């Protein structure tokens, strides 16, 4: 009995089978993992033979880093004035790229106007390129910036062009502007500045006489500071001071000196916003334009600006303004500065999703300091927009303008414009 108990226990004879089964499972594990990740074993699909190429996964949708908006307009205009009748067609392509970020907004806008006259050569009337952006440094500080480049060729049939001008001067201009604003509780402070350059081509007078405008080519530098205080949730009082420096390329013809000047302006006003339904802003102040040349007298003028916008519902918008400005005299004049008073009003009414009606009116009176010249006039406009579909719109406009310039006979201009716009 003791001998039997001391004998070692025998191993089961099935251990080779178990060892072989374990090795088989280890070898099959990679294959099982591959099959588990393979769409050949997905539900409702028959298993594919080993080595069959798999279809590539669906591509991710392509998203541009910005939104694209474009339009193409074709407008035909018939104009009647004291010089007779004329017709012109204008092709206007436009492209806008917009990028919206968590803190930033960037917009690139391009536009061209290609004139197609019946009695002349096809030419470019305008080319415009603009970039603008805004960035929120934090919840109370905002940065803004913009840059623009433009080419303009005025139409000789436009109201206000002198009778002896056969082809108005074209111009090339560029500008860069920067600004920063910050809120300190009920106070707000904004600082801005910019630089601009404008170059004019020659004016073609009656008889083909070429008149140069190099004395109007100028650099402009400006800066301004605005401080506001929110006295109630609706009203804000504010004050703004600005300094502008203009440097011209050549002396003014007949004067022998350049019209280089520094202009100062100081205004104060009140702004109100009633839940976006009614917004109003008004300011009044004084402007001083001081010339470098002692032969030119400094100019002082009262400045004011008032604007009212009423939007009782999304279908109606009424806007009206009244202002006086002091600025450079501009091209095709012998003056040294321009003081202009202008009033304007606009009304837009959306009848339904297809039809929109528009109306406008304006009046102006200007004095050209240093020359004794004056300009004044008024205008009226009526228009309608009709949508043919989601991407096509028809427009029709009628405009009337009455202009008076010292030395010229008063002129009445009637213009009818019909166009179609295709947009994205």
C-alpha positions as CSV (number, residue, x, y, z in Angstrom):
1,X,0.0,0.0,0.0
2,X,2.8,2.5,0.9
3,X,4.5,1.6,-2.4
4,X,1.5,2.4,-4.3
5,X,1.0,5.8,-2.6
6,X,4.7,6.8,-3.3
7,X,4.4,6.3,-7.1
8,X,4.3,9.6,-9.1
9,X,1.1,10.6,-10.8
10,X,0.9,9.9,-14.6
11,X,0.3,12.9,-17.0
12,X,-2.8,12.8,-19.1
13,X,-2.0,11.5,-22.6
14,X,-4.0,14.5,-24.2
15,X,-1.4,17.2,-23.5
16,X,0.1,17.1,-27.1
17,X,-3.3,17.9,-28.4
18,X,-3.8,20.8,-26.1
19,X,-0.3,22.2,-26.9
20,X,-1.1,22.0,-30.7
21,X,-4.4,23.8,-30.3
22,X,-2.8,26.7,-28.3
23,X,-0.1,27.2,-31.0
24,X,-2.9,27.2,-33.7
25,X,-4.8,29.9,-31.9
26,X,-1.7,32.1,-31.5
27,X,-1.0,31.8,-35.3
28,X,-4.5,32.6,-36.2
29,X,-4.8,35.7,-34.0
30,X,-3.4,38.2,-36.7
31,X,-5.7,36.8,-39.3
32,X,-8.8,37.0,-37.1
33,X,-7.9,40.6,-36.2
34,X,-7.5,41.5,-39.9
35,X,-10.9,39.9,-40.7
36,X,-12.5,41.8,-37.8
37,X,-11.3,45.1,-39.3
38,X,-12.2,44.1,-42.8
39,X,-15.4,45.1,-44.5
40,X,-15.5,41.6,-46.1
41,X,-17.2,40.4,-42.9
42,X,-19.6,43.2,-42.4
43,X,-23.3,42.3,-42.2
44,X,-25.1,41.6,-45.4
45,X,-21.8,41.3,-47.3
46,X,-20.4,38.0,-48.7
47,X,-16.9,37.2,-47.6
48,X,-14.3,38.1,-50.2
49,X,-11.5,35.8,-51.2
50,X,-8.2,36.5,-49.6
51,X,-6.1,39.0,-51.7
52,X,-9.2,40.8,-53.1
53,X,-8.4,44.6,-53.2
54,X,-10.6,46.6,-51.0
55,X,-12.5,49.7,-52.2
56,X,-10.9,53.0,-50.9
57,X,-12.7,54.7,-48.0
58,X,-15.0,57.6,-49.1
59,X,-13.2,60.9,-49.5
60,X,-13.8,63.7,-47.1
61,X,-15.9,66.6,-48.5
62,X,-13.7,69.4,-49.9
63,X,-14.2,72.7,-48.0
64,X,-12.6,75.9,-49.1
65,X,-11.1,78.0,-46.3
66,X,-13.5,80.9,-47.2
67,X,-17.0,81.5,-48.6
68,X,-17.3,82.5,-52.2
69,X,-20.0,84.9,-53.4
70,X,-20.1,86.2,-57.0
71,X,-22.4,88.1,-59.3
72,X,-22.5,89.2,-63.0
73,X,-24.6,92.2,-63.9
74,X,-25.4,93.6,-67.4
75,X,-26.9,97.1,-67.4
76,X,-28.0,99.3,-70.2
77,X,-28.5,103.1,-69.7
78,X,-30.2,105.7,-71.9
79,X,-29.2,109.3,-71.0
80,X,-30.7,112.6,-72.2
81,X,-29.3,116.0,-71.4
82,X,-28.5,119.4,-73.0
83,X,-25.8,117.7,-75.1
84,X,-28.2,115.2,-76.7
85,X,-28.9,111.5,-76.2
86,X,-26.5,108.6,-75.5
87,X,-26.7,104.9,-74.8
88,X,-24.2,102.7,-72.9
89,X,-24.1,99.2,-71.7
90,X,-22.0,98.2,-68.7
91,X,-20.9,94.7,-67.7
92,X,-20.2,94.4,-63.9
93,X,-18.5,91.2,-62.6
94,X,-18.0,91.0,-58.8
95,X,-16.4,88.4,-56.5
96,X,-16.4,88.4,-52.7
97,X,-14.4,86.0,-50.5
98,X,-15.3,85.9,-46.8
99,X,-13.6,84.0,-44.0
100,X,-15.2,83.9,-40.6
101,X,-13.2,82.8,-37.6
102,X,-13.9,82.5,-33.9
103,X,-12.3,85.9,-33.3
104,X,-11.6,87.3,-36.8
105,X,-13.4,88.2,-40.0
106,X,-11.6,88.7,-43.3
107,X,-13.3,89.9,-46.5
108,X,-11.8,90.3,-50.0
109,X,-14.0,92.2,-52.5
110,X,-13.2,92.7,-56.3
111,X,-15.4,94.5,-58.9
112,X,-15.0,95.8,-62.4
113,X,-17.1,97.9,-64.7
114,X,-16.6,97.3,-68.4
115,X,-18.4,99.9,-70.6
116,X,-19.8,98.9,-74.0
117,X,-20.9,102.1,-75.8
118,X,-22.6,102.1,-79.1
119,X,-20.6,105.1,-80.5
120,X,-17.2,104.4,-79.0
121,X,-14.6,101.8,-78.0
122,X,-15.1,99.3,-75.2
123,X,-13.2,100.4,-72.2
124,X,-12.8,99.9,-68.5
125,X,-14.7,102.4,-66.4
126,X,-13.7,101.1,-63.0
127,X,-11.6,98.5,-61.2
128,X,-11.8,98.0,-57.5
129,X,-10.0,95.7,-55.0
130,X,-10.6,95.9,-51.3
131,X,-9.5,93.9,-48.3
132,X,-11.0,94.5,-44.8
133,X,-10.8,92.6,-41.5
134,X,-11.5,92.7,-37.8
135,X,-10.0,90.8,-34.9
136,X,-11.2,90.6,-31.3
137,X,-8.2,90.7,-29.0
138,X,-10.5,90.1,-26.0
139,X,-14.1,90.8,-25.0
140,X,-13.5,94.5,-24.9
141,X,-10.8,95.2,-27.5
142,X,-11.2,95.1,-31.3
143,X,-8.7,95.7,-34.1
144,X,-9.9,96.7,-37.6
145,X,-8.0,97.2,-40.8
146,X,-8.6,97.8,-44.5
147,X,-6.8,98.3,-47.8
148,X,-8.2,99.4,-51.1
149,X,-6.9,100.0,-54.7
150,X,-9.1,101.5,-57.4
151,X,-9.1,102.8,-60.9
152,X,-11.9,105.2,-61.9
153,X,-12.8,106.6,-65.3
154,X,-15.8,109.0,-65.0
155,X,-18.5,109.0,-67.6
156,X,-18.6,112.3,-69.6
157,X,-22.5,112.0,-69.4
158,X,-22.5,112.0,-65.6
159,X,-24.3,115.0,-64.0
160,X,-22.0,117.8,-62.9
161,X,-19.3,117.3,-65.6
162,X,-18.5,120.7,-67.1
163,X,-19.8,121.5,-70.6
164,X,-16.3,122.0,-71.9
165,X,-15.0,118.6,-70.7
166,X,-15.0,116.0,-73.4
167,X,-13.3,113.3,-71.4
168,X,-13.0,113.6,-67.6
169,X,-9.7,112.7,-65.8
170,X,-9.2,109.1,-64.8
171,X,-7.7,108.4,-61.4
172,X,-5.8,105.7,-59.5
173,X,-6.0,105.6,-55.8
174,X,-4.9,103.4,-52.9
175,X,-5.3,103.5,-49.2
176,X,-4.5,101.6,-46.0
177,X,-6.4,102.2,-42.7
178,X,-6.0,100.7,-39.2
179,X,-8.0,101.1,-36.0
180,X,-8.3,99.9,-32.5
181,X,-11.2,100.4,-30.0
182,X,-11.6,99.4,-26.4
183,X,-14.4,99.6,-23.8
184,X,-13.8,100.7,-20.2
185,X,-17.1,100.1,-18.5
186,X,-19.4,102.8,-19.8
187,X,-16.6,104.5,-21.7
188,X,-15.3,103.6,-25.2
189,X,-12.2,104.8,-26.9
190,X,-11.2,104.4,-30.5
191,X,-8.0,105.4,-32.3
192,X,-7.6,105.1,-36.1
193,X,-5.1,106.2,-38.8
194,X,-4.5,105.8,-42.4
195,X,-2.5,106.8,-45.5
196,X,-3.8,107.3,-49.1
197,X,-2.3,108.1,-52.5
198,X,-4.3,109.5,-55.5
199,X,-3.0,110.1,-59.0
200,X,-5.0,111.8,-61.8
201,X,-4.7,111.5,-65.5
202,X,-5.2,114.4,-68.0
203,X,-8.6,116.0,-68.7
204,X,-9.5,116.2,-72.4
205,X,-11.3,119.5,-73.1
206,X,-13.5,120.4,-76.1
207,X,-11.4,120.4,-79.3
208,X,-9.0,117.7,-78.0
209,X,-7.0,120.1,-75.7
210,X,-5.2,118.1,-73.0
211,X,-5.1,119.6,-69.5
212,X,-2.8,118.1,-67.0
213,X,-3.8,117.5,-63.3
214,X,-0.5,116.8,-61.7
215,X,-1.2,119.5,-59.1
216,X,-4.0,117.4,-57.7
217,X,-1.9,114.3,-57.2
218,X,-1.5,113.9,-53.4
219,X,-0.5,111.9,-50.4
220,X,-2.9,112.0,-47.5
221,X,-2.1,111.0,-43.9
222,X,-4.8,111.1,-41.2
223,X,-5.4,110.1,-37.6
224,X,-8.4,110.5,-35.2
225,X,-9.4,109.8,-31.7
226,X,-13.0,109.1,-30.5
227,X,-14.2,109.0,-26.9
228,X,-17.7,108.0,-26.0
229,X,-19.8,107.6,-22.8
230,X,-22.9,105.5,-22.5
231,X,-25.2,107.7,-20.5
232,X,-28.2,105.3,-20.8
233,X,-28.7,101.9,-22.5
234,X,-30.0,103.9,-25.5
235,X,-27.9,107.1,-25.7
236,X,-24.2,107.7,-26.0
237,X,-22.4,111.1,-26.0
238,X,-19.1,111.3,-27.9
239,X,-16.4,113.6,-29.0
240,X,-13.9,113.1,-31.9
241,X,-10.8,115.0,-32.9
242,X,-8.8,114.4,-36.1
243,X,-5.7,115.7,-37.9
244,X,-5.2,115.3,-41.7
245,X,-2.1,116.1,-43.7
246,X,-2.2,116.5,-47.5
247,X,1.0,116.8,-49.6
248,X,0.6,117.6,-53.3
249,X,3.0,116.9,-56.1
250,X,3.0,120.2,-58.0
251,X,2.0,123.9,-57.5
252,X,-1.5,125.0,-58.3
253,X,-1.6,126.6,-61.9
254,X,-1.8,130.3,-61.7
255,X,-0.8,130.5,-58.0
256,X,2.8,129.3,-58.2
257,X,2.6,127.5,-54.8
258,X,1.5,124.0,-53.7
259,X,-1.8,123.6,-51.8
260,X,-0.1,121.5,-49.0
261,X,-2.2,121.8,-45.9
262,X,-2.9,120.4,-42.4
263,X,-6.6,120.1,-41.5
264,X,-7.9,119.9,-37.9
265,X,-11.4,119.0,-36.9
266,X,-13.1,118.7,-33.5
267,X,-16.8,117.6,-33.2
268,X,-19.1,116.4,-30.4
269,X,-22.4,114.6,-30.7
270,X,-25.0,112.2,-29.5
271,X,-25.9,108.7,-30.7
272,X,-29.0,106.6,-30.0
273,X,-30.2,103.1,-30.8
274,X,-33.7,102.0,-30.0
275,X,-33.5,98.2,-30.2
276,X,-32.3,98.5,-33.8
277,X,-35.6,99.9,-35.0
278,X,-34.5,103.5,-34.9
279,X,-30.9,104.6,-34.9
280,X,-29.7,108.2,-34.9
281,X,-26.4,110.1,-34.7
282,X,-25.7,113.8,-34.8
283,X,-22.6,115.9,-34.3
284,X,-21.4,119.4,-34.7
285,X,-18.0,121.0,-34.5
286,X,-15.5,123.1,-36.4
287,X,-12.8,122.5,-39.0
288,X,-9.6,124.4,-39.8
289,X,-7.6,124.0,-42.9
290,X,-4.1,125.7,-42.7
291,X,-1.9,125.9,-45.7
292,X,1.9,125.7,-45.7
293,X,2.2,128.6,-48.2
294,X,1.7,132.0,-46.6
295,X,0.0,133.2,-49.8
296,X,-3.0,131.0,-49.1
297,X,-5.4,132.0,-46.4
298,X,-6.5,129.4,-43.8
299,X,-10.1,128.3,-44.0
300,X,-12.5,127.8,-41.1
301,X,-15.9,126.2,-41.4
302,X,-18.6,124.8,-39.2
303,X,-18.9,121.0,-39.6
304,X,-22.0,118.9,-38.8
305,X,-23.3,115.5,-39.6
306,X,-26.7,113.9,-38.8
307,X,-28.1,110.5,-39.8
308,X,-31.4,108.8,-39.0
309,X,-32.3,105.2,-39.9
310,X,-35.8,103.8,-39.3
311,X,-36.5,100.1,-39.8
312,X,-39.9,99.2,-38.2
313,X,-39.8,95.7,-39.7
314,X,-37.6,93.7,-42.2
315,X,-39.6,95.0,-45.2
316,X,-39.1,98.8,-44.7
317,X,-35.9,100.9,-44.4
318,X,-35.8,104.7,-44.3
319,X,-32.6,106.6,-44.1
320,X,-31.9,110.4,-44.1
321,X,-28.8,112.5,-43.6
322,X,-27.6,116.1,-43.5
323,X,-24.0,117.1,-43.3
324,X,-21.3,119.7,-44.1
325,X,-17.7,118.8,-45.0
326,X,-14.4,120.6,-45.6
327,X,-12.0,118.8,-47.9
328,X,-9.6,119.3,-50.9
329,X,-11.1,121.1,-53.9
330,X,-10.7,118.0,-56.2
331,X,-9.8,117.7,-59.9
332,X,-10.9,120.1,-62.7
333,X,-11.1,123.2,-60.5
334,X,-8.8,126.0,-59.6
335,X,-9.9,126.2,-55.9
336,X,-7.9,125.3,-52.9
337,X,-10.6,123.7,-50.8
338,X,-14.3,122.6,-51.0
339,X,-17.0,123.3,-48.4
340,X,-20.0,121.2,-49.2
341,X,-23.5,121.0,-47.6
342,X,-25.5,117.9,-48.6
343,X,-28.8,116.3,-47.7
344,X,-30.0,112.9,-48.8
345,X,-32.8,110.4,-48.2
346,X,-33.4,106.8,-49.2
347,X,-36.5,104.5,-48.9
348,X,-36.7,100.8,-49.6
349,X,-39.8,98.6,-49.4
350,X,-39.9,94.9,-49.9
351,X,-43.4,94.1,-51.2
352,X,-42.9,90.3,-51.2
353,X,-40.1,87.7,-51.8
354,X,-40.0,88.7,-55.5
355,X,-40.5,92.5,-55.6
356,X,-38.6,95.4,-54.0
357,X,-39.2,99.1,-54.5
358,X,-36.6,101.9,-54.0
359,X,-36.7,105.7,-53.9
360,X,-34.0,108.4,-53.3
361,X,-33.4,112.1,-53.3
362,X,-30.5,114.4,-52.6
363,X,-29.5,118.1,-52.6
364,X,-26.1,119.8,-52.4
365,X,-24.5,123.2,-52.4
366,X,-20.7,123.7,-52.6
367,X,-18.2,126.6,-52.4
368,X,-14.8,126.3,-53.9
369,X,-12.5,128.4,-51.8
370,X,-9.8,130.4,-53.5
371,X,-11.6,130.5,-56.9
372,X,-15.1,132.0,-56.3
373,X,-16.7,129.0,-58.0
374,X,-19.9,127.5,-56.7
375,X,-21.8,124.3,-57.5
376,X,-25.3,123.2,-56.5
377,X,-28.0,120.8,-57.6
378,X,-30.5,118.2,-56.6
379,X,-31.6,114.8,-57.8
380,X,-34.4,112.2,-57.6
381,X,-34.4,108.5,-58.2
382,X,-36.9,105.6,-58.5
383,X,-36.1,101.9,-58.8
384,X,-37.4,98.4,-58.6
385,X,-35.9,94.9,-58.3
386,X,-37.8,91.8,-59.4
387,X,-36.5,88.3,-58.7
388,X,-36.9,85.8,-61.5
389,X,-35.5,83.0,-59.3
390,X,-33.1,82.2,-56.6
391,X,-30.1,83.5,-58.7
392,X,-31.5,85.9,-61.2
393,X,-32.8,89.5,-60.6
394,X,-34.1,92.2,-63.0
395,X,-33.7,95.9,-62.1
396,X,-35.1,99.1,-63.5
397,X,-34.1,102.7,-62.4
398,X,-35.0,106.2,-63.4
399,X,-32.8,109.1,-62.2
400,X,-33.1,112.9,-62.6
401,X,-30.4,115.4,-61.7
402,X,-30.3,119.2,-61.9
403,X,-26.8,120.8,-61.7
404,X,-25.6,124.4,-61.7
405,X,-21.9,125.4,-61.9
406,X,-20.7,128.9,-62.0
407,X,-19.7,129.8,-65.6
408,X,-21.8,127.0,-67.1
409,X,-25.5,126.9,-68.0
410,X,-27.8,124.8,-65.7
411,X,-28.1,121.2,-66.9
412,X,-30.9,118.7,-66.5
413,X,-30.0,115.0,-66.9
414,X,-32.5,112.1,-67.3
415,X,-31.3,108.6,-67.1
416,X,-33.1,105.2,-67.5
417,X,-31.3,102.0,-66.6
418,X,-32.4,98.4,-67.0
419,X,-30.3,95.5,-66.0
420,X,-30.2,91.8,-65.1
421,X,-28.0,90.3,-62.4
422,X,-27.0,86.6,-62.0
423,X,-25.6,85.7,-58.7
424,X,-24.4,82.7,-56.7
